[in-house]
């Protein structure tokens, strides 16, 4: 039995025309994407250990492990993803069913398990996409009074709606087809035995709505719905083929490739260390060995590597990065998503764009507002006859504006949240590197600390002889390597004090507290004193890679000469640099954060804290470079929990979701001139817990939160070590110096 000839003829024509258009358009899109990525500079660091990368890619895609904190969205997206793959087979069947409605797929078509799989994922995909559509509407309603607070602000709305309705219609077509198939088979004695609930488990109940239809009517229904399914699917292929920057569609093909080509072979997020500069496709860990004509960082569109371009093309515009960005959420120009989209669209249009400079703000189609004087890359109007050669558009300030890249605290929240492993922080670092190393352009606030690091070995401009001032009030001697002992092999640990711990008055208390606790516990340690210098973290994150390599190399040489093996640090930034970035320069040391060793000493009973007269309600602030970048979440909390009388209460944003204090990315030395202070917002979150004290584990966090304006009765900010030393002293009758 077949459908009415006229119906079949129209259906065949619709299927043929839409398929030709869809395949040609999609093929054109694939070719354009490949050409776009081939235009990028080489990056040969992305294909090592291919089997390990492949396994990580498969596991990441199947497990959806990169979806953070949204279990419903994660489940819905997983179901839609699998439905997209499984239901491709039903699309192939539809082509034949236009002519032969009773057609079944070879081998698996009459297998009841296939019926279960097809129907389950048709229904699951339908419910999943409805859930995602509802989520988008709910987010829009929730943020209607302040659209910029929505993670979808700046995303291209029509693309999202188009994809959602395509998936919904395809899933609905499969369900309707299964229903019609079941009723149609029941009309034919030769196939009636297949029309059972076993083969149609989730649509058998729907056949009651069409069981009175004639065989011809059912056949026509199958033909029409099959043609509709093909039309919808091919419409999707046509649209995405034309719109190669439609990441919400292309990510299903590009995201696995992007994950495969991630910076970390094992699949870890690109957190912790920054990637060294890339020159001629290879990392340059010694800039003195780079060619004379080397370009460091990203300055023009032509500097983007193929991986940079793949990153931007993989963006789904989901806005998870934007939702957690401390800069964007305190009304600053930077949004990791909008930065990525601007780079994407600029790169995609670089081959044919003419550039027009604008006098006032220009609102472009996705809702991004470009600052005055920026390049309107989308309209591509040669109003003044100014033409920029392909790939030569200046990224800063041309595409991104002057301020955007300097607002980043490099907290890594965007990288942590991105489901397709976009490397936002590395890209911003490379944008800064170009500005500093190639253009000598950077915020005025950074001039003094960068010069001080170069001339004094610290960003505070203080002399080396003052590095031991913190120890003057201690009632015991702190041995100095090279003066009191020959090298670090004579003690258990080398205590790396850090610049803030040595020079900042508030941080000197933390340094002294750690030293006193180690001394009380009988742990032998020594310091470098005036021989210590900056690790180079502020220089590297400010874009001055040359200064970082100079400082880091000097520090590594000093540590090697001191025969340092195990190093205790109190600064989260020093911890990250020594542990993760010194190995890039062949400096390999065991690094322990002070919260880790102090926690161990309390657990072993070597340090015995005693409760305060009154219960203490404390909240803990996770430093980004200790927590999110290095996954040290529990040691500080266990340590605080080990102090009797302490009630630990969490802020709304904690652990990997914690909000930055505002000091990272060298921003400790830059003023916030737009929007709210990041530290003020974080202090508000701490105040909301009702805690009397905010515990920190990084000197810059202590500094930023302590100086947050607008709090007349703010919670006291103390390092975990200060709280512990107070508790330990309570158990010792003898007096201790006030630090």
C-alpha positions in Angstrom: 0.0 0.0 0.0 1.3 3.4 -0.9 0.1 7.0 -0.6 -2.0 8.9 -3.1 0.2 9.6 -6.2 -0.3 13.4 -6.0 0.7 13.4 -2.3 3.7 11.2 -3.0 4.8 13.4 -5.9 4.7 16.6 -3.9 6.5 14.9 -1.0 9.2 13.7 -3.3 9.7 17.1 -4.8 9.8 18.8 -1.4 12.3 16.2 -0.1 14.5 16.5 -3.2 14.7 20.3 -3.4 15.2 20.7 0.4 17.9 18.0 0.4 19.8 19.4 -2.5 19.7 22.9 -0.8 20.6 21.5 2.6 23.5 19.3 1.5 25.0 22.0 -0.7 24.7 24.7 1.9 26.0 22.4 4.7 28.9 21.4 2.5 29.7 25.0 1.8 29.6 25.7 5.6 32.0 22.8 6.3 34.4 24.1 3.6 34.2 27.6 5.0 34.9 26.5 8.6 37.9 24.4 7.5 39.2 27.3 5.4 38.7 29.7 8.3 40.7 27.5 10.7 43.4 26.9 8.1 43.8 30.6 7.9 44.9 30.6 11.6 48.5 30.4 12.6 49.9 27.0 13.4 49.7 25.5 16.9 51.5 22.2 17.1 51.0 21.7 20.8 47.4 20.4 20.4 47.7 17.0 18.9 50.2 15.1 21.1 49.1 11.8 22.7 46.1 11.4 20.3 44.7 8.3 21.9 44.7 9.8 25.4 43.0 12.9 23.9 40.5 10.8 22.1 39.5 8.9 25.2 39.2 12.1 27.2 37.0 13.6 24.4 34.7 10.6 24.3 34.4 10.5 28.1 33.8 14.3 28.3 31.1 14.2 25.7 29.3 11.1 27.0 29.5 12.1 30.6 28.8 15.8 30.1 31.2 16.3 33.0 31.9 19.9 32.0 28.3 21.0 32.8 28.7 22.6 36.2 26.0 23.1 38.7 22.9 22.7 36.5 21.8 19.1 36.8 18.4 19.6 35.0 20.0 21.4 32.1 22.8 18.9 32.0 20.3 16.0 31.8 18.1 17.7 29.2 21.1 18.6 27.0 22.4 15.1 27.2 19.1 13.7 26.1 18.9 16.1 23.2 22.4 15.4 22.1 21.9 11.6 22.0 18.5 12.1 20.3 20.2 14.1 17.6 22.5 11.1 16.8 20.0 8.3 17.2 17.2 10.0 15.2 19.5 10.4 12.2 18.6 6.8 11.3 14.9 7.7 11.4 15.6 10.5 8.9 17.2 8.0 6.5 14.1 5.8 6.8 11.8 8.8 6.0 13.4 9.2 2.6 12.2 5.7 1.6 8.9 5.9 3.4 7.9 8.7 1.1 7.6 6.1 -1.7 7.1 3.0 0.4 5.3 3.8 3.7 5.8 0.3 5.1 9.6 0.4 4.8 11.7 -0.7 7.7 15.4 -0.2 8.2 17.4 -3.2 7.2 18.6 -5.5 10.0 17.4 -3.4 13.0 14.0 -2.1 11.7 12.0 -5.1 12.9 14.0 -5.5 16.1 11.9 -4.6 19.1 15.0 -3.1 20.8 15.3 -0.5 18.0 11.7 0.5 18.6 12.5 1.1 22.3 15.6 3.1 21.5 13.9 5.3 18.8 10.8 6.0 20.8 12.6 6.6 24.1 15.0 9.2 22.6 12.2 10.8 20.5 10.2 11.4 23.7 13.3 12.2 25.7 14.6 14.6 23.1 11.1 16.3 23.0 10.9 16.7 26.8 14.6 17.7 26.9 14.2 20.5 24.4 11.0 21.7 26.0 12.9 21.9 29.3 15.7 23.9 27.7 13.1 26.2 26.0 11.4 26.8 29.3 14.7 27.5 31.0 15.5 30.2 28.5 12.1 31.8 29.0 12.4 31.6 32.8 15.9 33.2 32.7 14.5 36.0 30.5 11.6 36.7 32.8 13.8 36.6 35.9 16.1 39.2 34.4 13.6 41.3 32.5 14.2 44.3 34.8 18.0 44.1 34.3 18.6 42.3 30.9 22.4 42.6 31.3 22.3 40.3 34.3 21.0 37.5 32.2 23.6 34.9 30.9 21.8 35.1 27.5 22.4 38.9 27.2 24.2 39.4 23.9 23.4 36.0 22.6 21.8 35.8 19.2 18.2 34.9 20.2 16.8 33.9 16.8 19.5 31.2 16.4 18.6 29.6 19.7 14.9 29.6 19.0 15.5 28.3 15.5 17.5 25.3 16.8 15.1 24.6 19.6 12.1 24.5 17.2 13.9 22.3 14.7 14.7 19.8 17.4 11.2 19.9 18.8 9.6 19.4 15.4 11.9 16.6 14.4 11.2 14.7 17.7 7.5 15.3 17.3 7.6 14.0 13.7 9.3 10.8 14.9 6.6 10.3 17.5 3.8 10.9 15.0 5.5 8.6 12.5 5.9 5.8 15.0 2.2 6.2 15.8 1.2 6.1 12.1 3.5 3.2 11.4 1.9 1.1 14.2 -1.6 1.8 12.9 -0.6 1.2 9.3 1.0 -2.1 10.1 -2.1 -3.2 12.0 -4.1 -2.8 8.7 -1.9 -5.2 6.9 -2.2 -8.9 7.9 1.4 -9.5 6.9 2.7 -7.0 9.4 -0.1 -6.9 12.0 2.0 -9.0 14.3 4.6 -6.3 14.5 2.1 -3.6 15.6 2.3 -4.4 19.3 3.3 -2.6 22.5 6.5 -4.5 22.5 7.7 -2.8 19.3 6.0 0.5 19.9 6.3 0.9 23.7 5.8 4.6 24.0 3.5 5.4 21.1 1.1 2.3 21.0 -1.3 4.2 23.2 -1.6 7.0 20.6 -2.8 4.7 17.9 -6.3 4.9 19.3 -6.5 8.4 17.8 -5.9 7.1 14.2 -7.1 3.5 14.3 -10.2 4.4 12.4 -8.2 5.9 9.5 -8.1 4.0 6.2 -4.9 2.4 5.1 -4.6 5.0 2.3 -5.1 7.9 4.8 -2.4 6.4 7.1 -0.1 6.0 4.1 -0.6 9.6 3.1 0.0 10.6 6.7 3.3 8.8 6.8 4.3 10.4 3.4 3.4 13.9 4.6 5.1 13.7 8.0 8.2 12.0 6.4 8.4 14.9 4.0 7.9 17.4 6.8 10.7 15.8 8.8 13.0 15.9 5.9 12.1 19.6 5.2 12.7 20.6 8.8 16.0 18.8 8.9 17.3 20.1 5.6 16.1 23.6 6.5 18.4 23.4 9.5 21.3 22.2 7.3 20.6 25.1 4.9 20.6 27.8 7.6 23.7 26.6 9.5 25.6 26.1 6.3 25.0 29.8 5.4 25.6 30.9 9.0 29.0 29.4 9.9 29.2 31.5 13.1 26.1 29.8 14.4 27.9 28.2 17.3 24.7 26.9 18.9 24.4 24.6 15.9 28.0 24.0 14.9 29.2 23.2 18.4 27.7 19.6 18.1 30.4 19.0 15.5 33.1 21.4 16.7 33.0 21.0 20.4 34.4 17.4 20.4 37.3 18.7 18.2 37.8 21.6 20.6 37.9 19.3 23.6 40.3 16.9 21.8 42.6 19.9 21.1 42.6 21.2 24.7 45.7 22.6 26.2 45.9 19.8 28.9 46.3 16.3 27.4 44.5 14.7 30.3 41.4 16.8 29.8 41.8 19.2 32.7 40.6 22.7 32.3 43.1 25.3 31.2 43.5 26.6 34.7 46.6 26.9 37.0 49.5 27.8 34.8 49.2 30.2 31.9 50.4 28.7 28.6 53.7 30.2 27.4 53.7 32.4 24.4 53.3 30.6 21.1 55.8 31.4 18.2 55.7 29.5 14.9 53.5 26.9 16.4 55.6 26.0 19.5 55.7 27.3 23.0 58.5 29.7 23.8 59.7 29.2 27.3 62.8 31.4 26.7 62.0 34.6 24.9 65.7 35.2 24.2 65.7 32.2 21.9 62.7 33.5 19.9 63.3 34.8 16.3 63.9 38.5 16.0 60.7 39.0 14.1 58.6 37.0 16.5 55.1 38.3 17.4 54.2 37.7 21.0 50.5 37.4 21.8 47.5 38.4 19.8 47.4 41.8 18.2 45.7 41.4 14.9 43.2 39.0 13.5 46.0 37.3 11.6 47.7 36.4 14.9 44.9 34.1 15.9 45.9 30.4 15.7 43.6 27.7 14.3 42.8 26.7 17.9 41.9 30.3 18.8 39.5 30.3 15.8 38.1 26.9 16.7 37.5 28.1 20.3 35.4 31.0 19.1 33.5 28.9 16.6 32.7 26.3 19.2 31.0 28.9 21.5 27.3 28.0 22.0 26.5 31.5 23.4 25.1 29.8 26.5 26.5 32.6 28.7 27.6 30.4 31.6 31.0 32.2 31.5 29.2 35.6 31.5 27.0 34.6 34.4 30.0 34.0 36.7 32.4 36.7 35.5 33.2 39.0 38.4 34.0 41.9 36.0 30.7 41.6 34.0 28.7 41.2 37.2 30.1 44.4 38.6 29.1 46.4 35.5 32.4 46.4 33.6 32.9 46.1 29.9 34.4 42.6 30.0 32.2 39.6 29.3 34.1 36.4 28.3 31.2 35.5 26.0 31.0 38.8 24.2 34.8 38.9 23.9 34.7 35.4 22.3 31.9 36.4 19.9 33.6 39.6 18.9 36.8 37.7 18.0 34.7 35.0 16.2 32.7 37.5 14.1 35.7 39.6 13.3 37.8 36.5 12.1 34.8 35.2 10.1 34.4 38.5 8.3 38.1 39.4 7.9 38.4 38.1 4.4 35.8 40.5 3.0 35.2 43.2 5.6 35.8 46.9 5.0 36.1 48.8 8.2 34.3 51.9 9.3 35.2 53.9 12.4 32.2 55.1 14.4 31.9 58.3 16.4 29.4 57.0 18.9 28.3 53.7 20.4 27.2 51.2 17.8 24.7 48.6 18.7 25.2 45.5 16.6 22.8 42.6 15.9 23.6 40.5 18.9 23.1 43.4 21.3 26.8 44.1 22.0 27.5 47.7 22.4 30.9 48.8 21.0 32.6 51.7 22.5 33.2 55.0 20.6 36.0 54.7 18.0 35.6 50.9 17.8 35.4 49.0 14.5 31.9 48.0 13.4 32.9 44.6 12.1 29.4 43.4 11.3 28.0 46.1 9.1 31.2 46.2 7.1 30.5 49.6 5.6 33.3 51.4 3.8 31.8 54.8 4.6 35.1 56.6 4.3 36.7 54.3 1.8 38.9 52.8 4.5 39.8 49.2 3.7 41.7 46.9 6.0 43.5 43.9 4.4 42.1 40.5 5.3 43.1 39.4 8.7 44.8 42.7 9.7 42.1 44.2 12.0 43.6 45.4 15.3 42.0 43.4 18.1 42.7 46.1 20.8 41.3 48.7 20.6 39.7 47.9 17.2 37.6 44.9 18.0 37.5 44.7 21.7 38.1 48.2 23.0 40.8 49.5 25.3 39.4 48.4 28.7 37.9 45.0 28.2 41.1 42.9 28.4 42.4 44.7 31.5 39.2 44.1 33.5 40.0 40.4 33.8 41.0 39.1 37.2 42.0 35.8 35.6 40.0 34.0 38.3 39.2 31.2 35.8 35.5 31.1 36.6 34.7 31.3 32.9 37.0 28.4 32.0 35.6 26.4 34.9 32.0 26.8 33.6 32.5 26.5 29.8 30.9 23.3 28.6 33.0 23.2 25.4 36.4 24.0 27.0 37.1 27.5 25.6 40.3 28.9 26.9 39.3 32.4 27.8 42.1 33.2 30.3 45.0 32.1 28.0 43.5 34.2 25.2 43.2 37.3 27.4 46.8 36.8 28.6 47.9 36.7 25.0 46.0 39.9 24.2 47.8 41.5 27.1 51.1 40.2 26.0 50.8 41.8 22.6 49.9 45.1 24.1 52.8 45.1 26.6 55.5 43.4 24.6 54.8 44.7 21.1 53.0 48.0 21.7 54.3 49.0 25.2 50.7 49.8 26.0 49.2 49.0 29.4 47.3 50.8 32.2 49.1 53.6 33.9 48.6 51.9 37.3 50.8 49.1 36.3 53.9 51.2 35.5 55.1 51.5 39.1 54.8 47.8 40.1 56.3 46.6 36.9 59.2 48.9 37.2 59.6 47.9 40.9 59.6 44.2 40.0 62.4 44.9 37.5 64.6 47.1 39.7 63.7 45.9 43.3 62.5 42.3 42.8 59.1 43.1 44.2 56.0 45.1 43.2 56.1 47.3 46.3 59.4 49.0 45.6 60.9 48.0 48.9 64.5 47.0 49.6 65.5 43.4 50.0 66.9 44.1 53.5 63.3 44.7 54.7 62.1 41.2 53.8 62.8 40.0 57.3 61.0 42.9 59.2 58.0 40.6 59.9 60.1 38.4 62.2 61.5 41.2 64.5 58.8 40.7 67.2 59.0 36.9 67.3 60.4 35.4 70.5 62.4 32.9 68.5 65.0 33.1 65.7 64.1 32.3 62.2 67.0 30.8 60.4 68.1 32.3 57.1 69.6 30.2 54.4 73.1 31.4 53.6 73.5 33.1 56.9 72.4 30.8 59.7 72.4 27.5 57.8 74.1 26.5 54.6 71.0 25.3 52.7 67.5 23.9 53.0 68.6 20.3 53.4 69.2 21.1 57.1 65.5 21.8 57.7 62.1 20.2 57.0 60.8 23.0 54.8 61.8 26.2 53.1 59.3 28.9 54.0 58.6 31.1 51.0 57.3 34.3 52.5 56.4 36.2 49.3 56.3 39.9 48.6 53.0 40.6 50.3 53.9 38.5 53.3 57.2 40.4 53.7 56.1 44.0 53.0 52.4 44.4 53.5 51.7 45.3 57.2 48.5 43.2 57.4 50.2 40.2 55.8 53.2 40.3 58.1 50.8 39.1 60.8 49.9 36.1 58.7 53.6 35.3 58.0 54.5 35.6 61.7 51.5 33.4 62.6 52.6 30.6 60.3 56.2 30.8 61.6 55.0 30.7 65.2 52.7 27.7 64.5 55.5 25.8 62.7 57.8 26.6 65.6 55.3 25.5 68.2 54.7 22.2 66.3 58.4 21.5 66.2 58.6 21.8 62.4 62.0 23.1 61.3 62.0 25.7 58.6 64.2 28.4 57.1 63.7 31.4 54.9 65.7 33.1 52.2 65.4 36.5 53.7 66.9 39.2 51.4 67.7 36.4 48.8 64.0 36.0 48.1 62.4 37.8 45.1 59.1 38.0 43.3 58.0 34.9 41.5 56.8 37.0 38.6 53.1 36.3 38.8 51.9 39.9 38.6 54.2 40.5 35.6 53.0 37.5 33.7 49.4 38.2 34.2 49.9 41.8 33.3 51.2 40.6 30.0 55.0 41.2 30.6 56.2 37.7 29.8 59.8 38.9 29.5 59.8 40.2 33.0 58.1 37.1 34.3 60.8 34.9 32.8 63.5 37.1 34.2 62.1 37.0 37.8 61.0 33.3 37.6 64.4 32.2 36.3 66.2 34.1 39.1 63.9 32.6 41.7 64.4 29.1 40.4 68.2 29.6 40.5 68.0 30.8 44.1 65.8 27.9 45.1 68.2 25.4 43.4 71.2 26.9 45.0 69.4 26.7 48.4 68.7 23.0 47.7 65.0 23.6 48.3 62.8 20.6 47.9 59.7 21.2 50.0 58.4 24.7 50.1 55.6 26.2 52.2 53.8 29.3 50.8 51.1 31.5 52.2 50.3 33.3 49.0 47.9 31.5 46.6 49.6 33.2 43.6 53.1 32.1 44.7 51.6 28.7 45.3 50.3 28.5 41.7 53.4 30.0 40.1 56.0 27.8 41.9 53.9 24.7 41.5 52.6 25.1 38.0 54.6 27.7 36.1 58.2 27.2 37.4 58.2 23.7 35.8 57.9 25.4 32.4 61.3 26.9 33.2 62.7 23.6 34.6 62.0 24.5 38.2 60.5 21.5 39.9 59.7 21.7 43.6 57.1 20.3 46.0 54.9 23.2 47.1 52.6 23.1 50.1 50.1 25.8 51.0 50.2 26.8 54.6 46.6 25.7 55.2 47.5 22.2 54.0 50.4 21.7 56.5 48.7 23.5 59.3 45.6 21.3 58.8 47.8 18.2 58.9 49.5 19.4 62.1 46.1 19.9 63.8 44.9 16.5 62.6 48.0 14.8 64.0 47.5 16.6 67.4 50.8 18.5 67.1 48.9 21.8 67.3 46.1 21.9 69.8 43.7 24.8 69.3 41.4 25.8 72.2 37.9 27.2 71.9 37.2 30.9 72.3 35.0 31.9 75.3 32.2 32.6 72.8 31.3 30.5 69.7 32.7 32.0 66.5 30.7 32.1 63.4 33.2 32.2 60.5 32.8 32.1 56.7 35.6 31.1 54.4 36.5 32.9 51.1 38.1 30.6 48.5 41.1 32.3 46.8 40.7 31.7 43.1 44.4 30.7 42.6 44.2 28.2 45.5 40.7 26.8 45.0 39.5 27.0 41.4 43.0 26.9 39.8 44.5 24.3 42.1 41.5 22.5 43.6 42.5 23.1 47.2 39.1 23.4 48.8 39.0 21.1 51.8 42.2 21.8 53.7 41.3 25.3 54.8 37.8 24.2 55.8 39.0 21.1 57.7 41.4 23.4 59.5 38.7 25.8 60.5 36.5 22.9 61.5 39.3 21.6 63.7 39.2 24.8 65.9 36.8 24.1 68.8 33.9 26.6 68.9 34.1 27.6 65.3 30.8 27.4 63.3 31.7 27.4 59.6 29.0 28.9 57.4 29.3 29.0 53.6 28.7 32.0 51.3 26.3 31.5 48.5 29.2 31.3 46.1 31.9 28.9 47.4 34.5 26.3 46.3 34.7 26.2 42.5 31.8 28.7 42.2 33.4 31.2 44.6 33.6 34.8 43.5 36.9 36.5 43.0 38.1 39.2 45.5 39.2 41.3 42.5 43.0 41.1 43.0 44.0 38.5 40.4 45.4 39.2 37.0 47.6 42.0 38.4 44.4 43.9 39.3 45.6 44.3 42.9 47.6 47.3 41.5 44.9 48.7 39.3 42.0 50.9 40.4 38.4 49.9 39.5 37.0 52.9 37.7 33.8 51.4 36.4 30.8 49.8 38.2 31.0 48.3 41.7 34.2 47.1 43.3 34.4 43.3 43.1 35.6 43.2 46.7 32.5 45.1 47.8 30.2 42.6 46.1 32.1 39.7 47.7 32.0 41.4 51.1 28.2 41.7 50.7 28.0 38.0 50.1 30.1 37.3 53.2 28.0 39.8 55.3 24.8 37.9 54.3 26.0 34.8 56.1 25.9 36.6 59.5 29.5 35.6 60.2 31.6 37.7 62.5 34.8 36.8 60.7 35.8 36.2 57.1 38.7 33.6 56.9 41.0 33.9 53.9 44.0 32.0 52.7 45.8 34.5 50.4 47.3 37.8 51.3 45.7 39.6 48.3 42.2 38.3 49.3 42.8 39.7 52.8 44.0 43.0 51.4 41.1 43.4 49.0 38.3 42.3 51.3 39.7 44.4 54.3 39.7 47.5 52.1 36.3 47.1 50.5 34.5 50.4 50.9 30.9 50.8 52.1 30.9 48.7 55.2 30.7 50.4 58.6 30.4 47.2 60.6 31.9 44.7 58.2 33.0 41.3 59.4 36.7 41.1 60.4 39.0 39.6 57.8 41.7 37.3 59.0 43.9 34.6 57.4 43.2 31.1 58.5 46.7 31.0 60.2 45.8 34.0 62.3 42.6 32.3 63.6 44.6 29.1 64.3 47.4 30.8 66.2 44.9 32.6 68.4 43.3 29.3 69.2 46.6 27.6 69.9 47.8 30.5 72.1 44.6 30.1 74.2 45.9 26.7 75.3 49.3 28.1 76.3 49.6 30.2 79.5 52.8 31.9 78.5 52.5 35.2 76.8 53.0 35.7 73.1 54.0 38.8 71.2 51.3 40.8 69.5 51.9 40.7 65.8 
